[in-house]
């Protein structure tokens, strides 16, 4: 596989028809760029949309009557605690929020969690946190490392902001059964200055059949004001 630590433009997103869920965090000038998207193969996974709830981003079922099991698919992917923005692919968002409010850390929170119990995939939990005053950020992945759902590896990455670039972490390496788990270090990707271009480029590059929802934002480091975009395949943003 091509090295993930080289600079990539966002066109690489079309190289994999099933990234699963993905997080990007980076900077453009004095603005922090964040993106979170979800993809899905099953009807239950595809039956979702993003919406804003105050300073949070939430997920809801498109058709509540068809919702089979909300446990791993309905959660808050984005929350804010003080000057920290949290973005994750599951209810570990709440765990990180709780630990920060109690004087804990991003790392201490995630050490209490592990990958999702969705055998045979054992979907990894991916998480990010960014300091909205200076753009420094961390990413993490909690993944099964023995193939049978017994052992959890917890990996943490910490980055200083590099203007015009972001880091991208995702859950799956491809579309197979069982789904192959993310490997290696988060991708280094080039990002545009304009939020709408950032948003549309990601959305257009994600596989048309499997993409579900995308949230992007640019955060002013001086004011912490957020400019947010949400795109949903099954419901207008």
N, C-alpha and C positions, 0 to 999 in steps of 0.2 A: 504494500500500500504506500502511496505517496506520503512523504513526511507531512505531519500536521503542523509542524512549527514553522514552515515556510509561509510567507505571505500569500494568501489566496484572495481573489476577488469573489464577490458573492455568487458568481455564476457557478461555482462548484456545487451549490446546493442542488442542482439538477442531476448530479452524478449518482445520487442515491434516492430511490423511489420511496424509501421508508426510513427516515431518520428517527421516527418515534416522536419524542419530545425534545425540544432544543432550547438552549439558553445562550444568548449573546450579551456580553457586557464590554463596553469600551468607551472611548472618548473622541470627540470631535471639537477641537478648540476648547472653550470653557463649558462645553456641554457633555454630559454623560449619555451614551447611547445604550439602550437596553432593548432586547427583543426576546419574546418567549412565544413558541408555537407548539401546537399539538397536532399530531396526525393519528389516524386510526384505520384499522382494517375491519373490525367488527361493527355491527349495527349499533351496539351499545356504546362503543367508543365514538362513533360518528354522530351520535345523537346529543351533541353538545354545542354550546356557544359561549363566548366570552362577553362580559359586560363590566362596566365600571360601577363600583359601589363606594362612593366617597373617594378616599385615596387608595383604595384597594382595587384589585382586579379579581373578579369572581367567575366561576363556571357554573352554568345551569343546563339542565336538559332541554333540548329543543322541543321534544314531545314527551312530557312527563309520564304519559301512559305507557310509553315504550321503554322506560328506564328499568333495567334489569337489576343492576347492583351498583349503587353509588359509591361504594367504599373507596375504590381507587381512582375514580374518574371525576368526582365532584369535590372541589377544594378551592382554596384561594391561592392562585399562583403568585400573586404579588401583594406584599404588605409593606408598610413603613413603620419603623420604630425610631423615633428621634431623627437623626440625620442618616440612618441606615435604610437602604431599600433591599428587601428580601425578595428573591424570585426562585421558585422551586417547581418541581413537577408532581407535588403531592402534598399531603397534609403535614409534612415536615415544615412547611411554612409556619404553621402554628407552633410547632416545637421550637423553632428558632426564635420566633417572636416571644414566647414564654421565657426562654432562657435569657434573652437580652433584657427583658423587663425585670428579671430577678438577679441581674448582675453577672450572668453567664456569658458565654461566647458562642459564635457560630459553630466552632469546633466542638465545644462541650455539648451543644444541642444535638449535633449529628452523631456524636458517639453513643447516643441513646437510641439511635434508629438503625435500620438496616434496609436492604433491598425489599422490593414488594413480594408478597407471597403468592405470586401468580404463576405457579408451576405450569409448564416447563420453562417459561421465559425468564422468571425471576428478574423482572424489570428493575434496572438500577434506579436509585433515587439520585437525581441531579439537583444541585442547589447552587445559588450564587448570592452574594451580598456585596453591596457597593456603598462606600462612604460618599454621600452626595455633596460633600464640601470640597473634596480633593480628587475624586475619581479612582482612588485605590480600591481594589476589589479582590474577592476570594471566590473560588469555585470548589465544588466538591462532588464526588460521585461515591455512592455506597453500592457495591455490587457483589454478587455471588461469585466466589472464586474456586468452588469445587465442582460446579455443574450439577449438584444434587440438592442445593438449597440449605446446606448446613453451615458453610463458612462465609463470613462477610468481610470483604476488604474495604477499608475506608481511606479514600485518597483526597488530599487537599492541595489546592494550588493558590498561590498568592501573587498578585500582579500590581505593578505600578502602571499608571495610565501612559499610553503611547498614542499621541495624537493621530487620528485617522485610522486607528486599528481597534479591533475587538478580539475577544477570545470566545470561541464557540464550543460548547459541550453538548452532547446529545446522548440518547439512550441506546440506540441500535446502530450496528455497522451495516445492516442491509435487511432485505426482506426475505426471511427464510423461517422455517419452523424446526426447532425453537429459534426465536429471534436472537441473533448474535449481539452480545453486549459490547458497548463502546470500549475501545482499547486506546491506550496511549495518553498523550497530553492534549488538552483542548487546542483546537485549531486556532491559528492566528489568521485573522481575516481583515481585509481592507473594507472600510465602510465610508459611504458618502456623507457629505456635510448636511444634506437636506433630508429632513425626516420623512417626507413623502416619498422621495426616491429610495431611501433605506427600506421603507415599508413595502412599496410596490415591488422592488427588486427581490426581496425575500419571498413575498407571496407568489410572484410569477414563477419563481424557480422551484418552489415546492411541488411535488407530484400532485397533479390535478385530482386524481382519484382518491388519494389518501389524506390530503391536507384538510384540516377542520377549522382551526382558528389561529389568529396571530395577533399579538399585542406588541406594539413598539412604543418607545417614548424617548424623548430627549429631555434631560434635566439640567437646568441652569445651575452651575455650581455656586454662583454668587447669591442666588435667591431661593434655590431648591424648587423653583416652579417647574412643573412637569407639563410637557406637551405630549399628549397621548393619542395614539391611533389604534383602533381595533377593527380587524377584518374577520368576518365569519362566513363560511361557505354556505351555511344553511339558514342564516338569519342576518339581516342587514345590520351594519354597525351603527 
